[in-house]
């Protein structure tokens, strides 16, 4: 079964999210505000996790929290566990960007979008369509641009490593962002053609 993972890249500016009604979807972080009908809402960000009630109050999505027990803000995660339908923890040591298909050893690469990709794989989805995963700057929601720019290469490298591993599986991942850096690793398809 196919799934659409929705990020917050500028390639989605002006996108009509209602086109995804009736589709299996995973909304990552703040984009849940634009797509309340998502199947899942997933975050690995402690700041976002503490605001989950405000952002999902009109949402029917199943809320998924991915967290590290070694994260410096672990106590912020603990305080919001009851707000989530599913919690997934990873690693007892430093997190790595490896694909971690087992719930007990979930390795997210310190990025909510990458967690969502792995979650989709764990759930058995294929093909997996990535929307708004530009990894080339620009963000639809206000975040600290300096921090974002500094981490773009790190996030890209996590995705690249994971997507290359997935080539050896029966999981197909397709980019639906015309400006995504991931288009040099995976196939690109226009979202309107996919949904036609």
Helices and strands as residue ranges (DSSP letters): E 3-6, G 10-12, G 17-20, E 25-28, G 29-33, E 40-43, H 46-49, H 52-55, E 62-68, H 74-78, G 81-83, E 86-90, G 103-105, H 112-122, E 128-131, H 145-166, E 173-175, G 181-184, E 187-188, H 191-195
